[in-house]
Amino acid sequence: MQALLTCVTQRHDQQLLLAAALVCAVGVYASSAIASHAARSEGIARRQWGLASIIASGCTAWATHMIALLAFQPGMASGFEPILTAISLLLVIASIGVGVGLSLGRRGRLRRFAAGVIIGAGIAALHYVGQASYRVTGHVSWDMSLVTTSVLISLPMSGLALVLSGERNRALRRAAVPLLLGSIVILHLAGMTAVRLVYDPLVPLPASVIAPASIAPIIAAVSLGLLLLAFIGLRMTLNARAQLRRDQGRLRELASLALEGLAVCDGDVINTANRSLEQLAGMTQAELIGASLIRLLPGLVLADLPEQEERDAELIDARGQGVPVRVLRKAITLGHKHQTVIAFRDQRERLRSEARLRKLAFTDGITGLPNRARFGDLLAHHAAALREQANGFAVLMLDLDRFKFVNDTLGHGMGDELLRKVAARLSSVVAQEDVVARLGGDEFAILLLDAGGEARARDVAARIVEAIDRAFLLDGQLVHVGVSVGVAVAFQDGRRPDELLRNADLALYKAKAEGKATFRMFEPALAERMRARSQLEADMRRALDAGEFEVHYQPLVESQTGAVTAAEALVRWRHPEQGLIAPADFIPLAEETGLIMPLGAWVLRTACRHATAWSSTIKVAVNLSPVQFRDDRLPDMVASILEATGLAPDRLELEITEGVMLDDEARTLAMLTRLKDVGVGLAMDDFGTGYSSLSYLRRFPFSKIKIDRSFIRLLPEDPESAAIVRAIITMGACLGMTTTVEGVETAEQYAFVAAEHCGQVQGYHVSRPLPYADFVDFLTDTKLAA
């Protein structure tokens, strides 16, 4: 240590040492300023300014070292060997270039440390190669232990300096330059202390040596160049800062107009923020500037956020409350400085809107109950959890009775109010954890959780029927509806959601078929019947195309003469496997599935075509289904068939049951009038079974009434039946209508109605329904008998 102090204080020109320090400071500033400008530049300019920075750094180290050597006072003639002196300059420039290239854009500390060691090695080479170029009139020797120690100390210091220069912490970055300068000072002082000079007048200076007075202008020129570069770097720095302030000002003005919160960050430190972010975070501009981004977005690592990709996050505001946001990262250049803009999009309104949409998507708008979609999700969830829970559940399907009548007569508003009241009653019957849903129309469903088997399901279903059976008060009116309930219990009646819903529907169908206002549990036989029904429907669709349907005819005779005056067309189905199927087994299914429309049209067309081959005195009667009667195209279809077959309209009679007229009397009257205009006859079938048949006779344009077979069965022994039949025949005659008595099966019944002057007789006593060919033979035989 004493040798170092002696070397510095006694063997150096203090003014030149001060000049060396000044050149070093100027050079370091010039190099860093040029390097900063290179970092702000792009393309070729970036590479050019980067090369200038590397050369400036090497020249700074070389000039500092050479001035320090000039400051050394050996006490004898001295000079510099030109080749080694030039090599020392090239070595330090090359090492700095390699080190910078190795560390540029790299965040790995080990890589930066290696780059710093390379730069330190170049500086060490500069010092000792430069000192090796120093020539005196004497002998030069070295203390190699001091040389080795100085190198071993300076190299780690150089490596650590470059590591600190790449750290995010500003204080650590500031320590990098003093550490690097320290390593240079150690090299120079240790190197100058380690050299031993012994004067020897017999050792002259070589002729090629450059005298200090000659090399001083070169060093001065380099120093002036560094000073010029420092001035240029200062101007560039000032311009960059001014540009940064202008860019930040413009950005702040634009950002203040944005609805999204914006923060401009240097690393993870906020440099500026807009008003939207101030309002979002509940903080002032002063509080935001300088704050860490982690303060606002804890848990979000900025480096892990891909550019231009939105991420959900939670912003912690000034009160410590979380605000859901979506953040977007974008790298920008402000004043030739790379910074990061973080956009904050407030998600509170979006989340509230999504919650409202989810509620609308899964909630019935009238009752506020879960809708079909939500019920399906819940059912699927509980069905999937069946294997993990001890208690099963039950599915109840509900259908209101007489709701359509209330909705049509009182209006849809009252119908909606009724649905709300029904929903309230259903919710009051079940437990809080159970799910009541409206599937649509007057259909409801209940998910009975923790049913514990069939007993609770039965109890709840019975209480539901009882609750809905009580009258509802709607706008001052008492309204009565009922409910039919079908129940399927998980495990025993199925496990899959679709299976449970189907089985509960089958049980509901059974409840409605057995009188409504009741409940039924699912039974395996229901599934079998439904399977058979589905098979029958499929067979019926095939049968229409395969021509398996037949039209049979039952004769209607004049009661006094026995002459055939008409024939009723009756459809039969000759199944290839089941044989002849009666209409009662397939007509209801055809009406329910809509197949009655093509089937009814085929029967009407076939009957009209067959009738054209009969005597023009014989009419043909065809039954109309209520489903057919509700089709507004019916009159046009009848007229079209009559025209196509060539049958005279007055030879066709359409038979209509009283039930058709119960739905809408005004529409029924309009339809009958249109059919009457076609020219066909209209007959009321099954007369006497309805409570208002007399009023229908008065209002509607019927030309025939057919007395139901239920009044004929007890004739002639039952006086009440005889009185009713006699009264109807008399009434028909008074109204100018033909009267037909159905179901005449005995000679006594035939004799009674003939004695009462009934117009026509139909029944097994006359003939069973006959296939077309047999009916033609019957007509021939009857004609021959006459």
TORTOR-786109 format. One record per residue (C-alpha): residue in three letters; x, y, z. Coordinates in steps of 0.05 Angstrom, whole numbers, plus 32768, in hexadecimal, padded with zeros to 4 digits. Example, Ala and Ser with C-alpha at 12.3 -4.5 7.8 and 13.67 -1.06 7.14 Angstrom:
2
ALA80F67FA6809C/SER81117FEB808F/
//
This chain:
786
MET800080008000/GLN8039802F8011/ALA805880217FCD/LEU801680347FAB/LEU801280757FD1/THR805A80867FC1/CYS804F80767F78/VAL801280A37F74/THR802C80DE7F9C/GLN807680E07F8B/ARG807F80C07F47/HIS804580E07F21/ASP803581267F09/GLN7FF681367F30/GLN7FDC81657EFB/LEU7FE181317EC4/LEU7FBF80FE7EF2/LEU7F8681307EFB/ALA7F8481387EAF/ALA7F8080EC7EA7/ALA7F4680E97ED7/LEU7F2381227EB2/VAL7F2E81007E6E/CYS7F1480C07E8C/ALA7ED580E17EA6/VAL7EC981057E65/GLY7ED580C67E3E/VAL7EA7809C7E69/TYR7E6F80CF7E62/ALA7E7B80D37E16/SER7E7B80887E0F/SER7E3C807E7E38/ALA7E1880B77E16/ILE7E29809C7DD1/ALA7E1480567DE8/SER7DD180717E00/HIS7DC680927DBE/ALA7DD780517D9A/ALA7DA3802E7DC5/ARG7D6F80617DB0/SER7D81805B7D66/GLU7D6B80277D33/GLY7D8B80017CFA/ILE7DCE80177CDE/ALA7DD280557D0A/ARG7DCC80287D47/ARG7E087FFF7D31/GLN7E31803D7D1E/TRP7E2680607D60/GLY7E3280207D86/LEU7E7680187D63/ALA7E8680617D73/SER7E7580547DBC/ILE7EA380177DBE/ILE7EDD803D7D9E/ALA7ED180787DCD/SER7ED380497E09/GLY7F15802B7DF1/CYS7F33806F7DE2/THR7F1D80877E27/ALA7F41804E7E49/TRP7F7F80567E1C/ALA7F8380A27E24/THR7F7A809E7E6F/HIS7FB180697E74/MET7FE0808F7E46/ILE7FD780D17E6B/ALA7FE480AC7EAC/LEU802480907E8E/LEU803880D57E79/ALA802C80EB7EC0/PHE805E80B77ED8/GLN80A380D47EE8/PRO80D8809E7EE0/GLY811380CE7EEA/MET813380BA7EA7/ALA812580C17E5D/SER80E7809B7E47/GLY80BA808E7E0B/PHE808680607DEC/GLU808F80267DBC/PRO805C80367D85/ILE80457FEF7D72/LEU80367FD87DB8/THR8015801B7DC7/ALA7FE780127D8A/ILE7FDA7FC97D9D/SER7FC47FDD7DE3/LEU7F90800C7DC4/LEU7F767FD67D95/LEU7F747FA27DCD/VAL7F487FCD7DFA/ILE7F197FE07DC0/ALA7F127F977DAB/SER7F057F7E7DF2/ILE7ED17FB47DFE/GLY7EB07FA27DBC/VAL7EAE7F587DCC/GLY7E947F657E13/VAL7E5E7F947DFC/GLY7E497F647DC4/LEU7E457F2B7DF6/SER7E1A7F517E28/LEU7DEF7F7A7DF9/GLY7DA57F6C7E06/ARG7DB57F337E36/ARG7D977F2F7E7C/GLY7DBE7EF27E93/ARG7DEE7F087ECB/LEU7E217ED27EBC/ARG7E257EE87E74/ARG7E2D7F317E88/PHE7E637F1E7EBA/ALA7E8A7EF97E84/ALA7E837F367E57/GLY7E9D7F637E8F/VAL7ED97F357E9B/ILE7EE97F397E50/ILE7EE77F857E53/GLY7F117F847E92/ALA7F447F577E70/GLY7F487F897E37/ILE7F547FC27E67/ALA7F897F997E8B/ALA7FAA7F8A7E49/LEU7FA77FD47E38/HIS7FCB7FE57E79/TYR80027FB17E77/VAL800D7FB27E2C/GLY800E7FFD7E30/GLN80407FFA7E69/ALA80697FC87E42/SER806E7FFD7E0B/TYR808D802D7E3D/ARG80D880337E30/VAL810F80537E5C/THR815B805A7E5B/GLY816580207E89/HIS81487FDE7E9E/VAL80FE7FCE7EAB/SER80E77F967EDB/TRP80A37F837EF8/ASP80867F6C7F3A/MET805B7F347F1B/SER80377F257F5C/LEU801C7F6C7F5D/VAL800A7F677F13/THR7FE57F257F1E/THR7FC07F407F5B/SER7FAA7F7E7F36/VAL7F8E7F547EFC/LEU7F6B7F237F2A/ILE7F4A7F5D7F4F/SER7F377F877F13/LEU7F187F4F7EE8/PRO7EE07F3C7F1B/MET7ED47F867F27/SER7ECA7F917EDC/GLY7E9C7F557ED8/LEU7E737F6C7F14/ALA7E6F7FB27EF7/LEU7E4F7F997EB7/VAL7E1F7F6D7EDF/LEU7E087FA97F07/SER7E007FD27EC7/GLY7DC87FA37EB0/GLU7DA07FA27EF2/ARG7D5A7FC07EF8/ASN7D6C7FE47F39/ARG7D8580297F29/ALA7DB2802E7F65/LEU7DD67FEE7F50/ARG7DDE80087F0A/ARG7DFE80487F24/ALA7E32801F7F49/ALA7E4B7FFF7F08/VAL7E75803A7EEF/PRO7E9C80477F30/LEU7EAA7FFD7F35/LEU7EC67FFA7EEE/LEU7EEF803A7EF9/GLY7F09801B7F39/SER7F227FDE7F14/ILE7F46800C7EE2/VAL7F6780347F1A/ILE7F7E7FF47F3C/LEU7F9D7FDC7EFB/HIS7FC2801D7EEF/LEU7FDC80297F35/ALA7FEF7FE07F40/GLY80107FDE7EFC/MET8038801D7F08/THR804C80057F4D/ALA80607FC17F32/VAL80927FDD7EFF/ARG80DB7FE47F14/LEU810780157EEC/VAL815480147EF3/TYR817B804B7ECF/ASP81B280337EA1/PRO81D280667E72/LEU81ED802C7E49/VAL81A5801A7E34/PRO818E804E7E02/LEU8146805A7DED/PRO813480367DAC/ALA813180617D6E/SER80E8804F7D61/VAL80D180677DA5/ILE80A180A27DA5/ALA80B480D77DD7/PRO808080EF7E09/ALA808081337DE9/SER806F81137DA6/ILE803780E57DBF/ALA8017811B7DEA/PRO7FF5813D7DAE/ILE7FD880F97D99/ILE7FBC80EF7DDF/ALA7FA281367DE0/ALA7F80812B7D9D/VAL7F5E80ED7DB7/SER7F4A81127DF6/LEU7F2E814B7DCD/GLY7F0881187DA3/LEU7EEB80FB7DE2/LEU7ED881417DF9/LEU7EB6814D7DB7/LEU7E91810B7DBD/ALA7E7D811E7E04/PHE7E60815F7DEA/ILE7E3B813A7DB2/GLY7E2281077DE5/LEU7E0A813F7E12/ARG7DE4815E7DD9/MET7DC6811B7DC7/THR7DB3810E7E10/LEU7D9381527E17/ASN7D6D81497DD5/ALA7D5681047DEA/ARG7D3D811E7E2D/ALA7D1981577E0B/GLN7CFA81267DD9/LEU7CE780F97E13/ARG7CC481337E37/ARG7C9F81457DF6/ASP7C8B80FD7DE9/GLN7C7580F47E31/GLY7C4D81347E2D/ARG7C2B811F7DED/LEU7C2080D97E08/ARG7C0280F67E48/GLU7BD381217E20/LEU7BBD80E67DF5/ALA7BBA80B77E30/SER7B8D80E77E56/LEU7B5A80E07E1E/ALA7B5B80947E23/LEU7B2580707E4A/GLU7B56803A7E5D/GLY7B8A80447E94/LEU7BD0804D7E77/ALA7C13804A7E9A/VAL7C5680577E79/CYS7C8B802E7E9D/ASP7CD7802B7E9E/GLY7CE07FE37EB2/ASP7CAC7FDA7EE8/VAL7CAE80237EFF/ILE7C7580507EE9/ASN7C8D80907EC7/THR7C4A80AD7EB5/ALA7C00809A7EB9/ASN7BC080B67E9C/ARG7B8280CF7EC0/SER7B5C808F7EB3/LEU7B9080687EDA/GLU7B8E809B7F11/GLN7B4380917F18/LEU7B4980457F12/ALA7B7F80407F47/GLY7B6480787F73/MET7BA980987F73/THR7BC580DB7F5D/GLN7BF880E57F25/ALA7C2D80F47F59/GLU7C1E80B37F7E/LEU7C21808A7F3E/ILE7C6280A77F21/GLY7C9D80827F3E/ALA7C71804B7F5A/SER7C8080027F49/LEU7C517FDF7F1A/ILE7C507FA67F4C/ARG7C2C7FD57F7C/LEU7BF17FD87F4C/LEU7BF57F917F30/PRO7C127F637F66/GLY7C217F1E7F4C/LEU7C277F347F03/VAL7C6E7F2D7EE7/LEU7C767F5F7EAE/ALA7CA97F347E8B/ASP7C767EFB7E88/LEU7C427F267E66/PRO7C487F1D7E1A/GLU7C437F5C7DF1/GLN7BFF7F6A7DD2/GLU7BDE7F327DFB/GLU7BA97F447E2D/ARG7BAA7F247E72/ASP7B787F257EAB/ALA7B947F437EEB/GLU7B7F7F667F2A/LEU7B927FAF7F37/ILE7B9A7FC27F80/ASP7B8080097F89/ALA7B92803D7FBE/ARG7B61801E7FEF/GLY7B7F7FD97FE7/GLN7B437FBF7FC2/GLY7B497F937F84/VAL7B2F7FAC7F41/PRO7B297F787F09/VAL7B4F7F917ECB/ARG7B6B7F787E8A/VAL7BB37F8F7E7D/LEU7BD77F977E3B/ARG7C227FA37E32/LYS7C417FC97DF9/ALA7C8A7FDD7DF0/ILE7C9380247DD5/THR7CCC80567DCA/LEU7CC780997DEC/GLY7CFE80CB7DDE/HIS7D2880937DC0/LYS7D1F806D7E02/HIS7CFE802A7E04/GLN7CC480287E36/THR7C877FFE7E43/VAL7C3E80147E42/ILE7C0E7FEC7E6C/ALA7BC47FF57E5C/PHE7B917FE77E93/ARG7B4A7FD77E7D/ASP7B167FDA7EB4/GLN7AEF7F987EB3/ARG7ABB7FA77EE9/GLU7A847FBC7EB9/ARG7A947F837E89/LEU7A917F507EC2/ARG7A4F7F6E7EDA/SER7A347F6B7E93/GLU7A4B7F237E8B/ALA7A2A7F117ECD/ARG79EA7F317EB4/LEU79EF7F0C7E72/ARG79FB7ECB7E97/LYS79BF7ED87EC1/LEU79957EE77E84/ALA79B07EAA7E60/PHE79A07E7C7E9A/THR79627E9C7EB8/ASP791A7E9B7EA2/GLY79047EE27E92/ILE78BD7EDA7EAD/THR78C67EB37EEE/GLY790F7EC17F00/LEU791A7E767F06/PRO79537E517EE5/ASN79437E437E9C/ARG794B7E037E74/ALA79957E0F7E65/ARG79A67E1B7EAF/PHE797C7DE07EC6/GLY79A07DB47E93/ASP79E47DCA7EAD/LEU79D07DBD7EF6/LEU79B37D7A7EE5/ALA79F27D667EBF/HIS7A1D7D7C7EFA/HIS79F67D537F2D/ALA79F27D187EFE/ALA7A3D7D197EF6/ALA7A467D1B7F42/LEU7A197CDF7F4E/ARG7A547CB17F59/GLU7A717CDF7F8E/GLN7A347CEF7FB8/ALA7A0C7CC37FE6/ASN79C87CE27FDB/GLY79A77CE07F97/PHE79777D127F7A/ALA79357D137F54/VAL791D7D377F16/LEU78D67D507F14/MET78B67D667ED2/LEU78787D917ED9/ASP78437DA87EA8/LEU780B7DD77EBA/ASP77C47DC07EAA/ARG77947DF27E8A/PHE77CB7E287E83/LYS77BC7E337E3A/PHE77747E427E4A/VAL77897E777E7D/ASN77BD7E947E4E/ASP778C7E997E14/THR77507EB37E3A/LEU77717EE37E6C/GLY77AC7EF87E40/HIS77F77EEC7E41/GLY78037F1F7E78/MET77D77EF97EA7/GLY77F67EB87E8F/ASP783B7ED37EA1/GLU78227EE87EE6/LEU78067EA27EF0/LEU784A7E847EDE/ARG786B7EB17F12/LYS783A7E9C7F48/VAL78437E537F35/ALA788F7E5C7F3A/ALA78877E7A7F80/ARG785C7E407F98/LEU788C7E0D7F7C/SER78C77E2F7F9E/SER78A27E2F7FE0/VAL78957DE47FDD/VAL78DC7DCD7FD1/ALA791A7DD77FFD/GLN79497E127FF3/GLU79807DE87FD4/ASP79507DC97FA1/VAL794C7DE77F5B/VAL790B7DFF7F3B/ALA79107E117EF1/ARG78E17E267EBA/LEU78F07E027E7A/GLY78C07E2C7E4F/GLY78767E357E44/ASP78527E147E7F/GLU78897DE17E8A/PHE78B07DE17ECB/ALA78E57DB27EE6/ILE79007DA67F2C/LEU79437D897F40/LEU79367D6A7F84/LEU797A7D637FA5/ASP79897D337FDD/ALA79487D0F7FCC/GLY795D7CD37FF4/GLY79347CA47FC9/GLU78EE7CA27FAF/ALA78C97CB47FF0/ARG78DC7CFE7FF1/ALA78D07D057FA6/ARG78897CEA7FAF/ASP787C7D187FEA/VAL78947D567FC5/ALA786E7D447F85/ALA782E7D3B7FAD/ARG78387D7E7FD0/ILE78447DA07F8D/VAL78037D857F70/GLU77DE7D9D7FAE/ALA77FF7DE27FAD/ILE77F07DF07F64/ASP77A97DD57F6A/ARG77967E107F98/ALA77777E4B7F73/PHE77A27E867F5C/LEU778A7ECD7F63/LEU77997EF37F22/ASP77807F3B7F1D/GLY77467F2D7F4A/GLN77347EEB7F29/LEU773B7EA67F45/VAL775E7E797F13/HIS77647E2E7F1A/VAL779B7E067EF8/GLY77BA7DC47F09/VAL77FC7DA47F00/SER78137D5F7EE7/VAL78557D467F02/GLY78847D107EE9/VAL78BB7CF77F17/ALA78FC7CD37F08/VAL792C7CC17F40/ALA79777CBE7F33/PHE79987C7A7F38/GLN79597C527F33/ASP793C7C767EF6/GLY797C7C897ED4/ARG79BF7CAB7EDC/ARG79C97CD57E9E/PRO79A67D1A7E99/ASP79837D097E58/GLU796B7CC77E74/LEU794F7CE77EB3/LEU792C7D1E7E8C/ARG790E7CED7E5B/ASN78F57CBF7E92/ALA78D77CFA7EBA/ASP78B57D0F7E7A/LEU78987CCA7E70/ALA787D7CCB7EB7/LEU785F7D107EA9/TYR783F7CF67E6A/LYS781F7CBE7E92/ALA78067CF07EC7/LYS77E47D1A7E91/ALA77C77CDD7E6F/GLU77A87CC57EB1/GLY77807D037EC0/LYS77B27D3B7ECE/ALA77BA7D5F7F11/THR77E27D257F2C/PHE78287D097F2D/ARG78467CC87F15/MET78887CA77F23/PHE78B07C8B7EE9/GLU78A77C417EDB/PRO78D27C187EAC/ALA78927C037E87/LEU78897C4B7E72/ALA78CB7C497E4D/GLU78B67C097E2A/ARG78747C287E15/MET78987C657DFC/ARG78C87C3A7DD5/ALA788D7C157DB6/ARG786C7C587DA7/SER78AB7C727D86/GLN78AF7C337D5D/LEU78667C3A7D49/GLU78737C817D33/ALA78AE7C6C7D09/ASP78857C347CEB/MET784C7C647CDC/ARG78797C937CB6/ARG78937C587C8E/ALA784C7C3E7C83/LEU78377C7F7C61/ASP786C7C757C2C/ALA78647C297C29/GLY78187C2C7C1C/GLU78067C037C5A/PHE77C87C2B7C6A/GLU77837C167C50/VAL773F7C377C4D/HIS77047C0C7C64/TYR76BC7C217C5A/GLN76807C167C88/PRO763D7C1D7C64/LEU76067C4D7C7B/VAL75C07C367C65/GLU757D7C597C60/SER75567C3F7C9D/GLN75157C347C78/THR752E7C137C38/GLY75727BF77C4C/ALA75927C177C0F/VAL75DA7C2D7C16/THR75DD7C797C14/ALA76237C867C2E/ALA76637C657C47/GLU76917C7D7C7F/ALA76DB7C797C6C/LEU77057C5B7CA5/VAL77517C557CA2/ARG77737C147CB4/TRP77BD7C037CB9/ARG77D47BBF7CA1/HIS78177BB87CC5/PRO78477B857CA5/GLU78567B667CE9/GLN781B7B787D16/GLY77E47B707CE4/LEU77A77B9E7CE2/ILE77AE7BD67D15/ALA776F7BF97D2D/PRO776A7C457D26/ALA77657C4F7D71/ASP77AD7C357D76/PHE77CD7C657D44/ILE77A07CA07D37/PRO77B07CC47D7A/LEU77FA7CBB7D6C/ALA77F17CD57D25/GLU77CE7D137D41/GLU78057D1E7D74/THR783E7D177D42/GLY781D7D3E7D09/LEU78197D007CDC/ILE77CE7D087CDD/MET77D47D3F7CA8/PRO77F27D147C70/LEU77CB7CD77C87/GLY77887CFD7C89/ALA77957D1B7C44/TRP77A47CD57C29/VAL77647CB87C47/LEU773A7CF17C2A/ARG775A7CEB7BE5/THR77527C9F7BE5/ALA77097CA17BFC/CYS76F67CD57BC7/ARG77197CAD7B91/HIS76F57C6C7BA6/ALA76B27C8F7BAB/THR76B47CA57B62/ALA76AC7C5B7B50/TRP766C7C547B78/SER76267C687B68/SER761D7CB37B69/THR75E67CA97B9D/ILE76187C8F7BD1/LYS76407CC37BF8/VAL76827CB97C1C/ALA768E7CD27C62/VAL76D47CE27C7D/ASN76E77CF37CC5/LEU77107D327CD1/SER77437D327D0A/PRO77447D707D37/VAL778C7D7A7D20/GLN77757D7C7CD7/PHE773D7DAB7CE8/ARG776E7DDD7D06/ASP77927DE37CC3/ASP777B7E217C9E/ARG778C7DFE7C5C/LEU77587DC87C67/PRO77217DE57C3A/ASP77527DF07C01/MET776D7DA97C09/VAL77257D8C7C07/ALA77147DB47BC8/SER77567D9E7BA7/ILE77497D547BB5/LEU77027D597B9C/GLU771A7D797B5C/ALA77527D477B53/THR77267D097B5E/GLY76E87D247B3A/LEU76B97D167B74/ALA767E7D447B79/PRO76837D6F7BB9/ASP763C7D5D7BD0/ARG76507D137BD3/LEU76857D217C09/GLU76737D277C52/LEU76A67D3E7C86/GLU76997D257CCD/ILE76B07D527D06/THR76AF7D417D50/GLU76947D727D83/GLY76D97D797DA3/VAL76F27D9F7D66/MET76C27DD87D77/LEU76D87DE27DBF/ASP77187E087DB0/ASP77037E467D89/GLU76BA7E4B7D74/ALA76C47E877D46/ARG76FC7E657D20/THR76D47E247D1E/LEU76997E477CFF/ALA76C57E687CCB/MET76E57E257CB9/LEU76A27E017CB3/THR76877E397C88/ARG76C37E347C59/LEU76B97DE87C54/LYS766F7DF27C47/ASP76807E227C0E/VAL76A87DEA7BEE/GLY76667DC57BE8/VAL76737D8A7C17/GLY76447D727C4C/LEU76557D7A7C97/ALA76427D487CCB/MET76487D4E7D17/ASP76647D0C7D2F/ASP76577CED7D74/PHE761C7D1D7D80/GLY76017D1E7DC6/THR76437D157DEB/GLY76527D607DF2/TYR76327D907E22/SER76217DC47DED/SER76107D9B7DAF/LEU75CC7DBE7DA8/SER75ED7E027DA4/TYR761D7DE87D6F/LEU75E27DCF7D44/ARG75C47E147D47/ARG76037E3A7D36/PHE762B7E0E7D07/PRO76197DF87CBF/PHE76127DAD7CCA/SER75E87D837C9A/LYS75EA7D427CC2/ILE75EE7D2B7D0A/LYS76077CE77D1E/ILE75EB7CCD7D60/ASP76227CAF7D8B/ARG76237C647D94/SER76207C6B7DE0/PHE75D57C7C7DDA/ILE75C87C407DAD/ARG75E87C0A7DD7/LEU75AC7C037E07/LEU75757C087DD3/PRO753C7BF77DD1/GLU75377BE07E1A/ASP75507C1F7E3C/PRO75187C547E3C/GLU75487C8F7E49/SER75757C7D7E0E/ALA75377C737DE3/ALA751D7CB77DF7/ILE755F7CD97DE7/VAL75667CB87DA3/ARG751E7CC87D91/ALA75287D117DA5/ILE75677D187D7C/ILE75467CFA7D3E/THR750B7D287D46/MET75387D657D50/GLY75617D537D12/ALA75237D4D7CE8/CYS750B7D907D01/LEU754E7DB07CF0/GLY754E7D907CAA/MET758B7D667CBB/THR75987D1D7CAA/THR759E7CF27CE8/THR75CD7CB67CEA/VAL75CC7C847D22/GLU76107C637D2F/GLY761F7C217D51/VAL75DF7BFB7D3C/GLU75F37BB27D4A/THR75B07B8D7D52/ALA75707B857D2B/GLU75497BA27D66/GLN75737BE27D66/TYR756A7BE77D1B/ALA751F7BDE7D21/PHE751B7C147D57/VAL753F7C4A7D30/ALA751B7C387CF0/ALA74D87C3F7D14/GLU74EF7C847D2C/HIS74FC7C977CE3/CYS75487CA17CEC/GLY75687CB57CAA/GLN75A57C867CA9/VAL75BE7C4A7CD0/GLN76067C357CD9/GLY76207BFB7D00/TYR76357BB27D02/HIS75ED7B9D7CF7/VAL75F37BBB7CB1/SER763C7BAC7CA5/ARG76817BAF7CC3/PRO76B47BDE7CA3/LEU76CA7BBC7C63/PRO77087BC07C37/TYR76FB7BE57BF6/ALA76F27BA67BCC/ASP76C37B867BFE/PHE769B7BC67C04/VAL76927BC77BB8/ASP76797B7F7BBC/PHE764A7B947BF5/LEU762D7BCA7BC9/THR76227B987B91/ASP76017B657BBF/THR75D47B9A7BDE/LYS75BF7BB27B99/LEU75AF7B6B7B82/ALA75887B5E7BC2/ALA755F7B9C7BB6/
//
